[in-house]
Structures are given as C-alpha cells and as structure tokens.
C-alpha cells in the first residue's frame, strides 16, 4: 500500500476537525473537507490549511478520490455518506453512532465486507489510559475471576440547551448513542469480552427544546441556552431522544469464567450527581474503581481484606499513546493510527470496525424498544 494516503473529512464541527487532526497525526494528507454550511466549512478549512472545501460530499468524493473518508457529521447523515464512500472503494473512519438503526448499520457492515475495505468505528474511549490500565490489571489477575461491572454517571445538563441533532433519534441523538456506546466499549475492551445479551429501558426527560441560532460546535451548545427571561417568543420543537437509561447486560470474557459477567450501565443526562461518576470492575479476589464517566481516573484497587490503594499510571501505557492532552482527540488519534496501520499492511490489531458499529446499534435499538432480554446476533 502506498504510504501517500489521501483523506477527506465530512463534517466541519468538533468531530470533523478532530478527525482531520487525527489523520494528519498518522501521516495522511487531508485533501478536503465538506460540511452543510458554505461559509463555515470554508472558514474551518482555511484555518486548518485544507485546500478543498465544499457543501457537496458526492462531488467531493468524485473530485478528490480519497483513500480514507472520515465521517464527523451527525449520525442521521451517516448512511448515505458512508454508502457512497464504500461504493467508491474508500476506507472509512466513522464516529458513533454508525447509523440510527441496526438494519442500516448492518447494511454498511456487509457492504464494507463486500468491498474489502477497512473500517473503524469510533466509540473510542476504550483507549483512555486508565481503561487500558484496568485491562492490564484484570489480565494480570488483580481482581481474580471477574463477576460484574458498573458504569454510573449523571451530567445535570441544562434543559434549555438549543434544539439540534442530539434531540432527535433520527438525527443520531440520544444518550445511548453518544454515552452508552463509549461505556460498553470500555467494558468489552477491558475484559476482552463479547456482548451476549442486553436488557434495559430508556427515558426522555426533555420533551421540547428551544430553537436558537448560532450553535456549530455541540460542546458549546450550553453557552447558547436562553435564560428564563428570554423564553417568550422562541420557537420550540419536539424532542424524542432519550436523556437517561438503565441497562443490564451479560458479557463473555476471553478468560475462562464460571459464568458470564453481569454489567450495569446507568446514566442520567439531566440529573445532578452526589457521588462522582465512575467505572468499576468486581471479581472474586478484588475490585477496580476508576473515577469519571469515561474512566478518566484516578484508578484504585482493593484486594479482599485490604484497603483501597491508588495505582499510578505506568510509563508502559503512556509511552504507547500520543502526547495529546485532550482525551477525545487522543482517543481518535489512537484509533486512526490502528486503522491506517492496517490499511498500510501492518495487520488488524483488534480495533473496532463496522461490525462493532452494527452490533452496538443492535444493543441500542434493543434498549430503546424495552421489550425484554435481547440476544446478540450469532455472527458476533
């Protein structure tokens, strides 16, 4: 494979810019960026020294003939964009969710297999340093045989954040698509496990949202929320995405266990926390507790009959990660690096692909249906 790979980015917001930086970190020439608003994509592309900017992604695919396409648009736009890229034989890096339904996600997975291209699915917080440390400790026997896991978080989001893609399932919104996927990835990676079955419920705690112009980067949407004295005369739109969920699952670790590992995932987007968010692993000989919804740290271990002890991050983990302070950007860059290495012939190292994107969407759809335990497809 020629090392001079060319990349096209769809999306000019937080994800699109981050994917472009990740490509460049891996030696990819970013030749173009496409987004829906002309003046925005032209400004961002100029600032990032990307030579081609457009609002027409089909024309960009045909004109630039990229080797890799990075999808940083809202999830509701993914299916058609990815299918067109796959039709042209492009490798594809896609943020979560892969699509807004298991059916269309499976179609993309099957198409990518048919085309023989490489794909990456960026539920990428599995690369958090403390999540990698937990993976090492579990493999080294720190907790013995794993029995259960917990992922608990509450965000107290502003109920007046302006209406956007996060408020609609068909646009790629919902806390299951954009919070649960990261947590599930952390658990499966730390245990080197497969998802067996899943059950749960999702709840919408925000039934309408105000329409406010000016939001481009979703991380800044809270800055545009109207105050109480600015509500009169605003347009309001319906919200159908979930803002809270309670999920139970069974996962099958690669190590030999007497029974599947029970996993709990709990999130409240609108509710305040009292205790800090955390990710935890429990076994017959000990437990691991990681602070933060996405395993940001610190990490503590408790052996049976002893006190909790903090485990410092070893250089063996940090030396293998890019020197990037921002968690999201670092994680995108790690995944992009694994994809690009595979494209260049170094081989597949276990990174998440469109197969995982499809199966993750099966689990999200099952929780949204709320009709009992759902067994994952046998193809897993």
PyMOL commands that set and color helices and strands:
alter all, ss='L'
color gray80, all
select helices_A, chain A and resi 14-25+38-47+57-64+75-87+102-115+124-127+129-139+165-167+169-171+175-191+218-224+228-230+315-318+327-343+354-369
alter helices_A, ss='H'
color red, helices_A
select strands_A, chain A and resi 6-10+29-34+53-54+68-71+91-95+119-122+146-154+193-203+208-210+236-238+244-253+261-268+278-283+286-291+299-303+309-311+374-375
alter strands_A, ss='S'
color yellow, strands_A
deselect
rebuild
show_as cartoon
